[in-house]
Amino acid sequence: MKTPGIEIYCRNCHETIYVPDIYSDEAEISTCPKCGHRDLFRSHYIICDCGAIVYLTNHYMNECMECGRYYNGNGQELSPPEAWEEDY
């Protein structure tokens, strides 16, 4: 399982900060280091094995747009949906 990071985006000056571990102290910033604004947008992400950023917007399934791998909301790689068994 990959450790999710957090992308922090300032809506005021458009500064983007990538924190590679959501559990680090850096992830707790409440003001933009560039402009001091407090209107920050946060997104969880992982780096796919192919190198692309995958945003973890869904708890169940998130797809890498570069290579097609699937991950759950915690960053764990999933089998492709066609390999899932139907639950009757």
GUPA-832804 format. One record per residue: residue in three letters; chain; x, y, z of N, C-alpha, C in turn. Coordinates in steps of 0.1 Angstrom, whole numbers, plus 5000, padded with zeros to 4 digits. Layout:
BEGIN
+------+-------+------+------+------+-------+-------+-------+------+------+------+
: resn : chain : n.px : n.py : n.pz : ca.px : ca.py : ca.pz : c.px : c.py : c.pz :
+------+-------+------+------+------+-------+-------+-------+------+------+------+
:  ALA :     A :    X :    Y :    Z :     X :     Y :     Z :    X :    Y :    Z :
...
+------+-------+------+------+------+-------+-------+-------+------+------+------+
END
This chain:
BEGIN
+------+-------+------+------+------+-------+-------+-------+------+------+------+
: resn : chain : n.px : n.py : n.pz : ca.px : ca.py : ca.pz : c.px : c.py : c.pz :
+------+-------+------+------+------+-------+-------+-------+------+------+------+
:  MET :     A : 5008 : 4988 : 5000 :  5000 :  5000 :  5000 : 5009 : 5012 : 5000 :
:  LYS :     A : 5005 : 5022 : 4992 :  5012 :  5034 :  4991 : 5008 : 5044 : 5002 :
:  THR :     A : 5016 : 5052 : 5007 :  5013 :  5062 :  5017 : 5007 : 5074 : 5010 :
:  PRO :     A : 4995 : 5078 : 5013 :  4989 :  5090 :  5006 : 4996 : 5103 : 5010 :
:  GLY :     A : 4997 : 5112 : 5001 :  5002 :  5125 :  5003 : 4990 : 5135 : 5003 :
:  ILE :     A : 4993 : 5147 : 5005 :  4982 :  5157 :  5004 : 4987 : 5169 : 4996 :
:  GLU :     A : 4978 : 5173 : 4987 :  4981 :  5185 :  4978 : 4973 : 5196 : 4985 :
:  ILE :     A : 4980 : 5207 : 4988 :  4974 :  5219 :  4994 : 4975 : 5230 : 4983 :
:  TYR :     A : 4963 : 5235 : 4980 :  4962 :  5245 :  4969 : 4956 : 5258 : 4975 :
:  CYS :     A : 4963 : 5269 : 4973 :  4957 :  5282 :  4977 : 4948 : 5288 : 4967 :
:  ARG :     A : 4936 : 5290 : 4970 :  4927 :  5296 :  4961 : 4929 : 5311 : 4958 :
:  ASN :     A : 4937 : 5317 : 4966 :  4940 :  5331 :  4964 : 4952 : 5334 : 4955 :
:  CYS :     A : 4963 : 5327 : 4957 :  4975 :  5330 :  4948 : 4979 : 5318 : 4939 :
:  HIS :     A : 4971 : 5307 : 4940 :  4973 :  5295 :  4932 : 4986 : 5287 : 4935 :
:  GLU :     A : 4991 : 5289 : 4946 :  5003 :  5282 :  4950 : 4999 : 5267 : 4953 :
:  THR :     A : 5007 : 5258 : 4949 :  5004 :  5244 :  4951 : 5015 : 5238 : 4959 :
:  ILE :     A : 5012 : 5231 : 4970 :  5022 :  5225 :  4979 : 5019 : 5210 : 4979 :
:  TYR :     A : 5029 : 5201 : 4976 :  5027 :  5187 :  4977 : 5034 : 5182 : 4989 :
:  VAL :     A : 5027 : 5176 : 4999 :  5033 :  5170 :  5011 : 5032 : 5155 : 5009 :
:  PRO :     A : 5043 : 5148 : 5008 :  5043 :  5134 :  5005 : 5037 : 5124 : 5015 :
:  ASP :     A : 5034 : 5129 : 5027 :  5029 :  5120 :  5038 : 5018 : 5128 : 5045 :
:  ILE :     A : 5006 : 5124 : 5045 :  4995 :  5131 :  5051 : 4996 : 5132 : 5067 :
:  TYR :     A : 5005 : 5124 : 5072 :  5007 :  5123 :  5087 : 5019 : 5132 : 5091 :
:  SER :     A : 5025 : 5139 : 5082 :  5036 :  5148 :  5086 : 5031 : 5161 : 5091 :
:  ASP :     A : 5039 : 5168 : 5099 :  5035 :  5181 :  5104 : 5033 : 5191 : 5093 :
:  GLU :     A : 5039 : 5190 : 5082 :  5037 :  5199 :  5070 : 5023 : 5199 : 5065 :
:  ALA :     A : 5016 : 5188 : 5067 :  5002 :  5186 :  5062 : 4992 : 5195 : 5070 :
:  GLU :     A : 4997 : 5200 : 5082 :  4988 :  5207 :  5091 : 4988 : 5222 : 5089 :
:  ILE :     A : 4995 : 5227 : 5078 :  4995 :  5242 :  5076 : 4981 : 5247 : 5074 :
:  SER :     A : 4978 : 5259 : 5079 :  4965 :  5265 :  5078 : 4965 : 5278 : 5071 :
:  THR :     A : 4977 : 5283 : 5067 :  4978 :  5295 :  5059 : 4988 : 5292 : 5048 :
:  CYS :     A : 4986 : 5299 : 5037 :  4995 :  5297 :  5025 : 5008 : 5303 : 5029 :
:  PRO :     A : 5019 : 5296 : 5027 :  5032 :  5302 :  5030 : 5036 : 5313 : 5020 :
:  LYS :     A : 5030 : 5314 : 5009 :  5033 :  5324 :  4999 : 5026 : 5337 : 5002 :
:  CYS :     A : 5013 : 5337 : 5004 :  5005 :  5349 :  5005 : 4998 : 5351 : 5019 :
:  GLY :     A : 4998 : 5340 : 5027 :  4992 :  5341 :  5041 : 4977 : 5339 : 5041 :
:  HIS :     A : 4971 : 5336 : 5030 :  4957 :  5334 :  5029 : 4953 : 5321 : 5035 :
:  ARG :     A : 4940 : 5320 : 5040 :  4936 :  5309 :  5047 : 4926 : 5300 : 5039 :
:  ASP :     A : 4923 : 5304 : 5027 :  4914 :  5296 :  5018 : 4922 : 5285 : 5011 :
:  LEU :     A : 4924 : 5274 : 5017 :  4932 :  5263 :  5012 : 4923 : 5252 : 5008 :
:  PHE :     A : 4926 : 5245 : 4997 :  4919 :  5234 :  4993 : 4929 : 5222 : 4994 :
:  ARG :     A : 4924 : 5211 : 5000 :  4932 :  5199 :  5002 : 4927 : 5187 : 4994 :
:  SER :     A : 4936 : 5180 : 4988 :  4933 :  5167 :  4981 : 4943 : 5157 : 4985 :
:  HIS :     A : 4938 : 5145 : 4987 :  4947 :  5133 :  4990 : 4951 : 5127 : 4976 :
:  TYR :     A : 4964 : 5123 : 4975 :  4969 :  5117 :  4963 : 4979 : 5106 : 4966 :
:  ILE :     A : 4983 : 5099 : 4956 :  4994 :  5090 :  4956 : 5001 : 5091 : 4943 :
:  ILE :     A : 5014 : 5086 : 4943 :  5021 :  5085 :  4930 : 5020 : 5071 : 4925 :
:  CYS :     A : 5014 : 5069 : 4914 :  5012 :  5056 :  4908 : 5026 : 5050 : 4904 :
:  ASP :     A : 5026 : 5037 : 4902 :  5039 :  5030 :  4898 : 5044 : 5036 : 4885 :
:  CYS :     A : 5035 : 5041 : 4877 :  5039 :  5047 :  4864 : 5044 : 5061 : 4865 :
:  GLY :     A : 5043 : 5067 : 4877 :  5048 :  5081 :  4880 : 5037 : 5091 : 4880 :
:  ALA :     A : 5025 : 5088 : 4876 :  5014 :  5098 :  4875 : 5008 : 5100 : 4889 :
:  ILE :     A : 5002 : 5112 : 4891 :  4995 :  5115 :  4903 : 4981 : 5110 : 4902 :
:  VAL :     A : 4976 : 5102 : 4912 :  4963 :  5097 :  4912 : 4956 : 5104 : 4925 :
:  TYR :     A : 4946 : 5112 : 4922 :  4938 :  5118 :  4933 : 4929 : 5108 : 4939 :
:  LEU :     A : 4929 : 5107 : 4952 :  4920 :  5097 :  4959 : 4907 : 5104 : 4963 :
:  THR :     A : 4899 : 5106 : 4953 :  4886 :  5113 :  4955 : 4875 : 5103 : 4959 :
:  ASN :     A : 4876 : 5090 : 4957 :  4866 :  5080 :  4960 : 4872 : 5070 : 4969 :
:  HIS :     A : 4864 : 5066 : 4979 :  4868 :  5057 :  4990 : 4871 : 5043 : 4984 :
:  TYR :     A : 4863 : 5040 : 4973 :  4863 :  5026 :  4968 : 4873 : 5024 : 4956 :
:  MET :     A : 4873 : 5033 : 4947 :  4880 :  5030 :  4934 : 4885 : 5044 : 4928 :
:  ASN :     A : 4898 : 5045 : 4925 :  4903 :  5056 :  4918 : 4912 : 5051 : 4907 :
:  GLU :     A : 4911 : 5056 : 4895 :  4919 :  5051 :  4884 : 4930 : 5060 : 4880 :
:  CYS :     A : 4941 : 5054 : 4877 :  4952 :  5062 :  4871 : 4949 : 5065 : 4856 :
:  MET :     A : 4949 : 5077 : 4853 :  4945 :  5081 :  4839 : 4957 : 5078 : 4829 :
:  GLU :     A : 4969 : 5075 : 4834 :  4980 :  5072 :  4825 : 4981 : 5057 : 4822 :
:  CYS :     A : 4980 : 5049 : 4832 :  4982 :  5034 :  4829 : 4970 : 5025 : 4832 :
:  GLY :     A : 4960 : 5031 : 4839 :  4948 :  5023 :  4841 : 4947 : 5015 : 4854 :
:  ARG :     A : 4958 : 5016 : 4862 :  4957 :  5009 :  4875 : 4946 : 5015 : 4884 :
:  TYR :     A : 4941 : 5007 : 4893 :  4931 :  5011 :  4902 : 4936 : 5011 : 4917 :
:  TYR :     A : 4932 : 5021 : 4925 :  4935 :  5022 :  4939 : 4923 : 5025 : 4947 :
:  ASN :     A : 4923 : 5020 : 4959 :  4912 :  5025 :  4968 : 4915 : 5038 : 4975 :
:  GLY :     A : 4907 : 5043 : 4983 :  4909 :  5056 :  4990 : 4921 : 5057 : 4999 :
:  ASN :     A : 4926 : 5045 : 5003 :  4938 :  5045 :  5012 : 4951 : 5043 : 5004 :
:  GLY :     A : 4950 : 5042 : 4991 :  4962 :  5040 :  4983 : 4966 : 5026 : 4980 :
:  GLN :     A : 4958 : 5017 : 4983 :  4961 :  5002 :  4981 : 4956 : 4999 : 4966 :
:  GLU :     A : 4965 : 4992 : 4959 :  4962 :  4989 :  4945 : 4952 : 4978 : 4945 :
:  LEU :     A : 4942 : 4979 : 4936 :  4931 :  4970 :  4934 : 4933 : 4962 : 4921 :
:  SER :     A : 4927 : 4951 : 4920 :  4926 :  4944 :  4907 : 4916 : 4951 : 4898 :
:  PRO :     A : 4917 : 4950 : 4885 :  4908 :  4957 :  4876 : 4894 : 4952 : 4878 :
:  PRO :     A : 4884 : 4960 : 4876 :  4870 :  4957 :  4879 : 4866 : 4944 : 4872 :
:  GLU :     A : 4871 : 4941 : 4860 :  4867 :  4929 :  4852 : 4871 : 4916 : 4860 :
:  ALA :     A : 4880 : 4917 : 4869 :  4885 :  4906 :  4876 : 4877 : 4904 : 4889 :
:  TRP :     A : 4868 : 4913 : 4893 :  4860 :  4912 :  4905 : 4849 : 4902 : 4903 :
:  GLU :     A : 4846 : 4895 : 4914 :  4835 :  4885 :  4913 : 4822 : 4893 : 4917 :
:  GLU :     A : 4811 : 4889 : 4910 :  4798 :  4895 :  4914 : 4793 : 4889 : 4927 :
:  ASP :     A : 4787 : 4898 : 4935 :  4782 :  4893 :  4948 : 4767 : 4891 : 4947 :
:  TYR :     A : 4763 : 4878 : 4948 :  4749 :  4875 :  4947 : 4742 : 4874 : 4960 :
+------+-------+------+------+------+-------+-------+-------+------+------+------+
END
